[in-house]
Amino acid sequence: MTSLETSIQVLAIVQFTVIGLSHLFQPRPWAEFFIRLREQGTTGVFAVAFMSLWFGSIVVAFHNVWTGIPMVLTIIGWAQVIKGLTYFCFPEYGLKRISYVDRERAYLYSIAGVVALGLAGLLAFDLWRRTLGVGG
């Protein structure tokens, strides 16, 4: 991997860690955040699309790795670009997706937080392994 690809992996580790911890410890404000975006209608969907597109675009542009653990990040990057494209072009679909958010299911953000922390851990392990030259 190039140093730029490694830098993007570090960026993703930081992003997944911060967002993951926030989701884990503050699920209700996350639910409120998306409820408020939903109240804005398709304009709120555009905000979600921008959040997805910026992260995905950075990964797609600078982390084109299709082997090993780093491939997971590349796939997530493409998924975020596709999500952004879909929400920008079909905001009614995005509105339907965020309509599932409610205060009673805020605990789902905690689960998403655990997943994000797991991704951060997986990417950090890979980076550590490569830095030490362990396992190939």
MDAnalysis code that builds the backbone (N, CA, C; Angstrom):
import MDAnalysis as mda
import numpy as np

u = mda.Universe.empty(408, n_residues=136, atom_resindex=np.repeat(np.arange(136), 3), trajectory=True)
u.add_TopologyAttr("name", ["N", "CA", "C"] * 136)
u.add_TopologyAttr("resid", np.arange(1, 137))
u.add_TopologyAttr("resname", ["MET", "THR", "SER", "LEU", "GLU", "THR", "SER", "ILE", "GLN", "VAL", "LEU", "ALA", "ILE", "VAL", "GLN", "PHE", "THR", "VAL", "ILE", "GLY", "LEU", "SER", "HIS", "LEU", "PHE", "GLN", "PRO", "ARG", "PRO", "TRP", "ALA", "GLU", "PHE", "PHE", "ILE", "ARG", "LEU", "ARG", "GLU", "GLN", "GLY", "THR", "THR", "GLY", "VAL", "PHE", "ALA", "VAL", "ALA", "PHE", "MET", "SER", "LEU", "TRP", "PHE", "GLY", "SER", "ILE", "VAL", "VAL", "ALA", "PHE", "HIS", "ASN", "VAL", "TRP", "THR", "GLY", "ILE", "PRO", "MET", "VAL", "LEU", "THR", "ILE", "ILE", "GLY", "TRP", "ALA", "GLN", "VAL", "ILE", "LYS", "GLY", "LEU", "THR", "TYR", "PHE", "CYS", "PHE", "PRO", "GLU", "TYR", "GLY", "LEU", "LYS", "ARG", "ILE", "SER", "TYR", "VAL", "ASP", "ARG", "GLU", "ARG", "ALA", "TYR", "LEU", "TYR", "SER", "ILE", "ALA", "GLY", "VAL", "VAL", "ALA", "LEU", "GLY", "LEU", "ALA", "GLY", "LEU", "LEU", "ALA", "PHE", "ASP", "LEU", "TRP", "ARG", "ARG", "THR", "LEU", "GLY", "VAL", "GLY", "GLY"])
u.atoms.positions = np.array([
    [0.837, -1.189, 0.000],
    [0.000, 0.000, 0.000],
    [0.876, 1.244, 0.000],
    [0.408, 2.288, -0.687],
    [1.146, 3.549, -0.709],
    [0.930, 4.289, 0.608],
    [1.742, 5.297, 0.822],
    [1.586, 6.091, 2.050],
    [0.246, 6.832, 2.049],
    [-0.243, 7.231, 0.874],
    [-1.545, 7.894, 0.804],
    [-2.668, 6.925, 1.187],
    [-2.575, 5.699, 0.693],
    [-3.583, 4.695, 1.064],
    [-3.542, 4.422, 2.563],
    [-2.344, 4.382, 3.116],
    [-2.205, 4.195, 4.561],
    [-2.800, 5.385, 5.305],
    [-2.583, 6.585, 4.804],
    [-3.148, 7.786, 5.439],
    [-4.675, 7.749, 5.436],
    [-5.256, 7.298, 4.338],
    [-6.721, 7.190, 4.273],
    [-7.214, 6.138, 5.263],
    [-6.439, 5.080, 5.431],
    [-6.816, 4.068, 6.412],
    [-6.784, 4.659, 7.819],
    [-5.800, 5.489, 8.111],
    [-5.733, 6.160, 9.411],
    [-6.939, 7.091, 9.573],
    [-7.265, 7.846, 8.523],
    [-8.440, 8.719, 8.564],
    [-9.692, 7.901, 8.892],
    [-9.841, 6.753, 8.264],
    [-11.014, 5.906, 8.506],
    [-11.015, 5.368, 9.935],
    [-9.848, 5.003, 10.446],
    [-9.768, 4.529, 11.830],
    [-10.244, 5.622, 12.784],
    [-9.783, 6.843, 12.557],
    [-10.202, 7.967, 13.405],
    [-11.708, 8.191, 13.276],
    [-12.211, 8.235, 12.039],
    [-13.644, 8.455, 11.807],
    [-14.487, 7.372, 12.474],
    [-14.149, 6.108, 12.217],
    [-14.928, 5.001, 12.779],
    [-14.854, 4.985, 14.301],
    [-13.714, 5.363, 14.874],
    [-13.579, 5.374, 16.325],
    [-14.432, 6.470, 16.952],
    [-14.312, 7.680, 16.435],
    [-15.061, 8.804, 17.013],
    [-16.563, 8.612, 16.833],
    [-16.977, 8.308, 15.614],
    [-18.413, 8.114, 15.357],
    [-18.926, 6.884, 16.113],
    [-18.114, 5.828, 16.150],
    [-18.516, 4.617, 16.866],
    [-18.725, 4.872, 18.346],
    [-17.770, 5.563, 18.978],
    [-17.926, 5.885, 20.405],
    [-19.146, 6.773, 20.637],
    [-19.342, 7.747, 19.761],
    [-20.494, 8.632, 19.888],
    [-21.804, 7.849, 19.759],
    [-21.872, 6.963, 18.771],
    [-23.075, 6.140, 18.611],
    [-23.304, 5.250, 19.839],
    [-22.225, 4.702, 20.366],
    [-22.333, 3.800, 21.504],
    [-22.818, 4.516, 22.756],
    [-22.252, 5.706, 23.020],
    [-22.561, 6.406, 24.262],
    [-23.675, 7.441, 24.150],
    [-24.036, 7.853, 22.941],
    [-25.062, 8.878, 22.753],
    [-26.082, 8.468, 21.680],
    [-26.708, 7.326, 21.816],
    [-27.627, 6.888, 20.759],
    [-28.858, 7.786, 20.598],
    [-29.383, 8.317, 21.692],
    [-30.592, 9.144, 21.581],
    [-30.357, 10.429, 20.789],
    [-29.251, 11.163, 21.047],
    [-29.020, 12.348, 20.212],
    [-28.843, 12.007, 18.734],
    [-28.275, 10.846, 18.425],
    [-28.169, 10.441, 17.023],
    [-29.551, 10.220, 16.422],
    [-30.413, 9.580, 17.178],
    [-31.782, 9.384, 16.691],
    [-32.449, 10.745, 16.478],
    [-32.288, 11.648, 17.435],
    [-32.865, 12.995, 17.313],
    [-32.313, 13.721, 16.089],
    [-31.012, 13.582, 15.852],
    [-30.373, 14.215, 14.710],
    [-31.055, 13.773, 13.413],
    [-31.226, 12.472, 13.238],
    [-31.830, 11.987, 12.007],
    [-33.329, 12.255, 11.950],
    [-33.988, 12.318, 13.085],
    [-35.398, 12.706, 13.105],
    [-35.539, 14.151, 12.624],
    [-34.644, 15.015, 13.082],
    [-34.683, 16.418, 12.635],
    [-34.368, 16.555, 11.150],
    [-33.419, 15.751, 10.667],
    [-33.142, 15.765, 9.230],
    [-34.369, 15.309, 8.458],
    [-35.033, 14.272, 8.950],
    [-36.244, 13.770, 8.295],
    [-37.319, 14.852, 8.244],
    [-37.441, 15.621, 9.302],
    [-38.429, 16.698, 9.346],
    [-38.172, 17.752, 8.276],
    [-36.937, 17.829, 7.778],
    [-36.594, 18.780, 6.719],
    [-36.957, 18.257, 5.335],
    [-37.458, 17.030, 5.280],
    [-37.863, 16.449, 4.001],
    [-36.658, 16.115, 3.146],
    [-36.811, 16.299, 1.847],
    [-35.721, 15.923, 0.945],
    [-34.466, 16.771, 1.160],
    [-34.613, 17.964, 1.701],
    [-33.444, 18.782, 2.032],
    [-32.602, 18.086, 3.100],
    [-33.253, 17.487, 4.080],
    [-32.544, 16.729, 5.107],
    [-31.855, 15.505, 4.528],
    [-32.484, 14.885, 3.542],
    [-31.871, 13.734, 2.869],
    [-30.582, 14.171, 2.172],
    [-30.583, 15.378, 1.605],
    [-29.360, 15.880, 0.969],
    [-28.232, 16.005, 1.989],
    [-28.537, 16.396, 3.223],
    [-27.503, 16.474, 4.256],
    [-26.899, 15.092, 4.507],
    [-27.734, 14.071, 4.556],
    [-27.247, 12.702, 4.727],
    [-26.390, 12.308, 3.525],
    [-26.830, 12.668, 2.333],
    [-26.077, 12.346, 1.118],
    [-24.701, 12.996, 1.135],
    [-24.630, 14.263, 1.558],
    [-23.333, 14.937, 1.641],
    [-22.404, 14.220, 2.620],
    [-22.935, 13.803, 3.777],
    [-22.107, 13.103, 4.764],
    [-21.556, 11.806, 4.181],
    [-22.384, 11.089, 3.464],
    [-21.936, 9.828, 2.860],
    [-20.944, 10.068, 1.737],
    [-21.259, 11.039, 0.885],
    [-20.440, 11.273, -0.305],
    [-19.044, 11.763, 0.030],
    [-18.896, 12.652, 1.020],
    [-17.557, 13.185, 1.292],
    [-16.628, 12.077, 1.748],
    [-17.077, 11.246, 2.668],
    [-16.219, 10.170, 3.168],
    [-15.947, 9.148, 2.065],
    [-17.001, 8.729, 1.396],
    [-16.852, 7.736, 0.336],
    [-15.951, 8.208, -0.786],
    [-16.085, 9.458, -1.176],
    [-15.268, 10.007, -2.266],
    [-13.783, 10.027, -1.920],
    [-13.470, 10.380, -0.686],
    [-12.075, 10.384, -0.258],
    [-11.504, 8.973, -0.316],
    [-12.256, 8.016, 0.188],
    [-11.785, 6.627, 0.172],
    [-11.621, 6.140, -1.263],
    [-12.631, 6.362, -2.101],
    [-12.580, 5.893, -3.489],
    [-11.417, 6.540, -4.251],
    [-11.184, 7.817, -4.019],
    [-10.137, 8.534, -4.754],
    [-8.726, 8.124, -4.340],
    [-8.550, 7.803, -3.064],
    [-7.190, 7.622, -2.563],
    [-6.904, 6.274, -1.916],
    [-7.864, 5.366, -1.944],
    [-7.666, 4.068, -1.290],
    [-8.243, 2.964, -2.172],
    [-7.595, 2.739, -3.288],
    [-8.056, 1.734, -4.249],
    [-7.333, 0.410, -3.977],
    [-7.671, -0.215, -2.855],
    [-7.016, -1.446, -2.423],
    [-8.038, -2.575, -2.479],
    [-7.732, -3.619, -3.242],
    [-8.682, -4.707, -3.466],
    [-8.162, -6.053, -2.977],
    [-7.309, -6.030, -1.973],
    [-6.813, -7.265, -1.378],
    [-6.747, -7.094, 0.137],
    [-6.870, -8.203, 0.833],
    [-6.701, -8.219, 2.277],
    [-7.716, -7.384, 3.030],
    [-7.384, -7.132, 4.276],
    [-8.272, -6.371, 5.163],
    [-8.575, -4.970, 4.629],
    [-7.610, -4.248, 4.042],
    [-7.913, -2.900, 3.552],
    [-9.012, -2.858, 2.484],
    [-9.257, -3.983, 1.817],
    [-10.327, -4.045, 0.827],
    [-11.679, -3.705, 1.463],
    [-11.844, -4.028, 2.737],
    [-13.089, -3.716, 3.439],
    [-13.358, -2.213, 3.383],
    [-12.317, -1.426, 3.592],
    [-12.465, 0.037, 3.545],
    [-12.827, 0.512, 2.146],
    [-12.207, -0.061, 1.137],
    [-12.525, 0.314, -0.243],
    [-13.993, 0.018, -0.548],
    [-14.482, -1.125, -0.113],
    [-15.883, -1.500, -0.339],
    [-16.809, -0.541, 0.395],
    [-16.473, -0.199, 1.628],
    [-17.283, 0.761, 2.385],
    [-17.279, 2.116, 1.678],
    [-16.138, 2.518, 1.160],
    [-16.061, 3.787, 0.430],
    [-16.993, 3.795, -0.769],
    [-16.948, 2.736, -1.570],
    [-17.853, 2.654, -2.718],
    [-19.314, 2.619, -2.286],
    [-19.608, 1.927, -1.200],
    [-20.991, 1.877, -0.700],
    [-21.475, 3.268, -0.296],
    [-20.594, 4.060, 0.306],
    [-20.962, 5.417, 0.702],
    [-21.180, 6.319, -0.515],
    [-20.358, 6.157, -1.559],
    [-20.560, 6.922, -2.789],
    [-21.904, 6.553, -3.410],
    [-22.202, 5.273, -3.465],
    [-23.481, 4.820, -4.034],
    [-24.648, 5.331, -3.207],
    [-24.507, 5.317, -1.888],
    [-25.558, 5.862, -1.026],
    [-25.760, 7.348, -1.303],
    [-24.661, 8.102, -1.384],
    [-24.772, 9.531, -1.678],
    [-25.448, 9.774, -3.013],
    [-25.031, 9.051, -4.039],
    [-25.635, 9.176, -5.365],
    [-27.121, 8.858, -5.323],
    [-27.462, 7.770, -4.663],
    [-28.866, 7.360, -4.572],
    [-29.708, 8.404, -3.856],
    [-29.215, 8.906, -2.739],
    [-29.976, 9.892, -1.970],
    [-30.094, 11.227, -2.714],
    [-29.041, 11.619, -3.441],
    [-29.124, 12.853, -4.222],
    [-30.084, 12.709, -5.400],
    [-30.061, 11.580, -6.068],
    [-30.898, 11.392, -7.266],
    [-32.316, 10.936, -6.949],
    [-32.490, 10.248, -5.836],
    [-33.804, 9.732, -5.441],
    [-34.060, 10.061, -3.972],
    [-34.201, 11.361, -3.650],
    [-34.325, 11.751, -2.244],
    [-35.547, 11.157, -1.538],
    [-36.574, 10.831, -2.286],
    [-37.744, 10.217, -1.657],
    [-37.378, 8.849, -1.080],
    [-36.499, 8.130, -1.777],
    [-36.019, 6.845, -1.262],
    [-35.232, 7.068, 0.037],
    [-34.354, 8.066, 0.034],
    [-33.589, 8.388, 1.233],
    [-34.491, 8.774, 2.388],
    [-35.531, 9.521, 2.079],
    [-36.492, 9.922, 3.105],
    [-37.187, 8.699, 3.695],
    [-37.508, 7.757, 2.844],
    [-38.117, 6.513, 3.324],
    [-37.154, 5.769, 4.247],
    [-35.871, 5.722, 3.875],
    [-34.867, 5.023, 4.690],
    [-34.713, 5.678, 6.068],
    [-34.643, 7.014, 6.109],
    [-34.465, 7.649, 7.416],
    [-35.770, 7.743, 8.194],
    [-36.870, 7.380, 7.570],
    [-38.137, 7.380, 8.296],
    [-38.210, 6.246, 9.310],
    [-37.306, 5.269, 9.196],
    [-37.287, 4.164, 10.158],
    [-36.724, 4.576, 11.508],
    [-36.065, 5.724, 11.559],
    [-35.470, 6.192, 12.807],
    [-36.566, 6.704, 13.726],
    [-36.541, 6.224, 14.962],
    [-37.418, 6.787, 15.989],
    [-36.744, 6.671, 17.354],
    [-37.278, 7.375, 18.321],
    [-36.667, 7.426, 19.648],
    [-36.652, 6.067, 20.340],
    [-37.654, 5.253, 20.086],
    [-37.749, 3.949, 20.739],
    [-36.682, 2.974, 20.237],
    [-36.183, 3.195, 19.041],
    [-35.147, 2.313, 18.493],
    [-33.775, 2.977, 18.487],
    [-33.592, 3.971, 19.333],
    [-32.299, 4.668, 19.398],
    [-31.177, 3.712, 19.781],
    [-31.496, 2.647, 20.502],
    [-30.476, 1.673, 20.908],
    [-29.763, 1.070, 19.695],
    [-30.407, 1.099, 18.535],
    [-29.765, 0.564, 17.329],
    [-28.488, 1.335, 16.985],
    [-28.434, 2.601, 17.389],
    [-27.215, 3.377, 17.161],
    [-26.061, 2.822, 17.996],
    [-26.376, 2.297, 19.175],
    [-25.331, 1.662, 19.982],
    [-24.761, 0.448, 19.259],
    [-25.624, -0.316, 18.634],
    [-25.171, -1.479, 17.869],
    [-24.299, -1.024, 16.704],
    [-24.743, 0.013, 16.008],
    [-23.937, 0.564, 14.905],
    [-22.594, 1.066, 15.426],
    [-22.581, 1.614, 16.631],
    [-21.336, 2.071, 17.235],
    [-20.360, 0.933, 17.461],
    [-20.872, -0.193, 17.921],
    [-20.021, -1.368, 18.127],
    [-19.445, -1.839, 16.783],
    [-20.272, -1.824, 15.742],
    [-19.800, -2.221, 14.409],
    [-18.702, -1.266, 13.931],
    [-18.924, 0.038, 14.101],
    [-17.920, 1.025, 13.681],
    [-16.619, 0.838, 14.454],
    [-16.717, 0.582, 15.749],
    [-15.511, 0.338, 16.548],
    [-14.814, -0.948, 16.113],
    [-15.595, -1.945, 15.743],
    [-15.011, -3.181, 15.223],
    [-14.249, -2.936, 13.928],
    [-14.831, -2.119, 13.035],
    [-14.133, -1.769, 11.792],
    [-12.849, -1.001, 12.081],
    [-12.928, -0.061, 13.014],
    [-11.726, 0.701, 13.387],
    [-10.663, -0.244, 13.924],
    [-11.074, -1.172, 14.762],
    [-10.128, -2.135, 15.325],
    [-9.508, -3.022, 14.258],
    [-10.319, -3.483, 13.335],
    [-9.829, -4.334, 12.249],
    [-8.808, -3.590, 11.391],
    [-9.134, -2.352, 11.020],
    [-8.218, -1.549, 10.203],
    [-6.952, -1.186, 10.975],
    [-7.097, -0.912, 12.273],
    [-5.927, -0.589, 13.096],
    [-5.026, -1.819, 13.244],
    [-5.635, -2.981, 13.433],
    [-4.857, -4.217, 13.517],
    [-4.058, -4.443, 12.234],
    [-4.717, -4.242, 11.096],
    [-4.039, -4.414, 9.815],
    [-2.873, -3.438, 9.689],
    [-3.098, -2.195, 10.066],
    [-2.039, -1.182, 9.994],
    [-0.875, -1.540, 10.913],
    [-1.188, -1.957, 12.110],
    [-0.168, -2.369, 13.072],
    [0.623, -3.560, 12.537],
    [-0.089, -4.530, 11.991],
    [0.541, -5.741, 11.440],
    [1.494, -5.376, 10.300],
    [1.033, -4.508, 9.409],
    [1.877, -4.109, 8.285],
    [3.069, -3.270, 8.734],
    [2.865, -2.424, 9.731],
    [3.948, -1.585, 10.243],
    [5.059, -2.440, 10.839],
    [4.665, -3.498, 11.529],
    [5.650, -4.383, 12.139],
    [6.175, -5.426, 11.168],
    [5.536, -5.518, 9.994],
    [5.944, -6.507, 9.008],
    [5.548, -7.920, 9.410],
    [4.488, -8.043, 10.186],
    [4.024, -9.348, 10.675],
    [3.059, -9.953, 9.668],
    [3.214, -11.169, 9.327],
    [2.244, -11.902, 8.524],
    [2.186, -11.511, 7.069],
    [3.223, -10.986, 6.507],
    [3.246, -10.791, 5.063],
    [3.017, -9.441, 4.594],
])
